Amino acid sequence: MYKSVSDPELSSGPKSEGPLPDKLFYRIGEVSRIVGVEPYVLRYWETEFPFLKPRKNKSGQRVYIKRDVELLLDIKRLLYQERYTIEGVRKRLGSGSIRAVEPEPEVKTAEIRNPAKVIEHVKKRLREILSQLN
């Protein structure tokens, strides 16, 4: 017996883990579980949405930051719940109703291992956010 596309078992993809874990970086498997889609869907979305560019680590694995994951959750919501087309999501994200975020400059592995540098980076980003809010 064939299953229909509306079958929840087929349409939901991997199960979401719930709230976003508080981490600096996420691998594609983790993001797949959080967003609730297969990893190949995430790779496809990278080709369709030019603003979605996860970094790659030294071994070539995709490394997402929290803002990437939040953006992926927005894309999934627009595509699956609000029934936008890929082109519609591109236009909506480009129009500013949901702001596409520029990727941060690459954080080097040595900086991640140095807690003082990580804290300084977080302080800098918080100051930038505060200045945007004022």
N, C-alpha and C positions, 0 to 999 in steps of 0.2 A: 504494500500500500504506500502511495506517495503522500508526503506531507505538504500542506499548502504553505505559501509564504507567510500567511497570517498566523501560522502555528508558533506559539510563544517559544517553543524549544528551538526553532530555527532563527527567529528574528532577533532574539536577545543577545546572542553571542556569548562570550565568557561572562561570568557573573561578576558584578561590581563588588569590591570589598567595602564600600561605604565611604566614610570620610577620608579625605586625603591625608596620608601619613606625612608628618612634618620632617622632610628630608631635603637635602640640597639637590640631589640628583635621583632620577628614576630610570630604570632600564625599560626596554620596550615591553618585556613580559609583565612587569609591574603596571605599566601604563595601560596595557591591554586589559588587565583585570580591573583596574580602577575605572576606566572609561566604559568597559563592557563590550568591547569589539575585539575581533581577532587581530593579531599583529599585522597581517597583510593589509587589513583595512587602514591601519595607521600609516603604513608605508604608501598606500595609494593616496591617502589624503595629503601626504607630503608632496606628491606630484601635482595635485590639484590646487593646493593652496600655497602660493609662493612664500607667504609670510610664516609658514610653519616649517622651520628648519632646525631640527634638533642637532645638537653638536654630536660629534663622535669621539669616543675615547681612544686611547692609544691602540687598543685591539680592534678598533673599527666598529664597536657596538654603539648604537644610538643611545644618547644620554639626554633625557628630558629634564627641564627644570619645572618648578611648580606652575609658573605662568603658562608653559606649554601644555601641561595637563589640564589646566583650567580652560584654555582655549579649545583643546580637544573636546572637553565636556560641552562647551558651547556649540561647537560644530555638530556634535552628535545630537544635541537637543534640537538644533535647527533642522537637521536632516531627518531625524526619526520621529520627533514629536510634533514639530511644526510643519513638517512635510515640505521643506524647501528643497529645490534642486541644488546641485553642486554650484551651478552658475548663480543661483539666487543667494546662496550662502556667501559666495565670493563678493557679490554686490553689497549684501547686507554688512559684511565685515568691513568692506572698503568704504562704506558710506559713513562710518563713525558711530552707528547706533550701538555696535559692540566694537570697542577699540582693539584693533590688532596691535600687539605690542612688539616693538623692535627688540631683537635678541640682545642680551647683555654682552659686553665684551667677554671673550673667552677667559674663564677662570682656570689658571694653571693648577696642576695637581699639587705642586709644592705649596701653593697658597691655601689649598683646602686642608692640608696637613698642619698648617700653622694657625692655631685658633685665633691668635691676635689679628692676623690678616683677614680671617673670615669675619670676625666681629667688626673690624674697621670697614669692610665691604658692606656689611649689613647696615651699619650706622650711616654710611654714605648714601645707600639706597633709600633709607628711611628719611634722611634729610631731603633728598630729591622728591620723594612722594609728598612730604610735608609742604615743600615749596610749591608743588603743583596744586595742592589743596587750598593754599592761601590766596 
